[in-house]
């Protein structure tokens, strides 16, 4: 197999300046050599059981919920009012456009 000199994918010489570090290709080959099935990579260590993972998950949820800045009652009321007002305005706009298009279609198509 030939190697292109000056390629950005591989170093030109394949060795580092010190000669003690391996190139990416050599590290990959070394990992594959350690695996008799040729899958590459390292074997996975078994992690904690399902109950420990579930408990950790819920502890993390609680920790994240403690970081949330909850709105006050006045802020919540004002946000809700703004949302409901916006929805009513958009509904009126869509109703008006729909009614206008129906009248236009009845004029054009009789």
N, C-alpha and C positions, 0 to 999 in steps of 0.2 A: 504494500500500500504506500503510495507516495504522499508526501505532505507538502502543501503549498507554503512557500517561504513568504513571510510578510502578511499572512492571513490574520484577520482580527479574531478568529475563532480559537486559534492555538498559538502558543508562543513559538517564536522562530526556532529556538534550539531545543525546546522541550524540557530544559533544565533551568533552574533558577541560577542567579549569580553565585549563590553560596554552594549550590549543588546538593544541599541537604533537604530541600523541600521538593515534593513531587508535584508534577503538573496535574491538572484536573483529570486528564485522560489516564495517567498512571494511577491516581487514587481510585478511579473507577475500576480499573483493571484489578487493583489489589482487593477491592471489596468483592468483586465477582469471584476472584480466586479463592476467597475464604468461604464462599457459598457453593457447596457441591452441586446444587440444583441449578446454579447459574442465574438466580433471580436478582442478584445484586443486593446491596444494602445489608443492614444488620438485622438480627432477629429481634423481634419485639419482646420486651419484658412484660410480664403480666402486670396490669395495673390493679388498683383497688377493686373490690367487688361491686356489684350493682347497688347495694345498699349504701356503701360509703360514697359512691359517685352521686347518688340521689340526694343524700344528706348535704354533700358539698354544693350541689346545684341549688338547693333551697337556701342554704346559708348565703350564697352569692346573691340570690334574688333579694333576700332581706337586706343585705348590705347595700345593694344598688337602690332599693326603695328608700333607704334612709338618706340617700344623697339627693333625692328629688325635692325640688322647691315647690311645695304645694301652694296654690293660690288661696288668698283670704276669701271670706264670704262675699265681701264687696266686689273683689276682682272677679270672682266666679259669676256673680250676678251681672256685672257689666259685660263680661265676655259672652255669656248666654244671650243677653239682649242684643248684642251686636250680631251674633250668628243668626238668631231668629229674624231680625230685621233684614239682614242680607238675603236670607232664603225667601222671605216674602217679596222683596223687591225683584229678585230674579224670577220668581213664579209669575209675578204680574207682567214682567217683560216677555216671558215666554208665552203667556196667555194672550197678550196683545199681539205679538207676532203671529201666533197661530190663528187668531181671529182675523187678522188682516190678510193672511194668505188664503184663508177659506173664502173671504169676500172677493179677493182678487181672482181666485180660481173660478168662482161662480160667475163673475163678470166675463172672464175670458172664455170659459167653456159653456156658459149659458146654463 
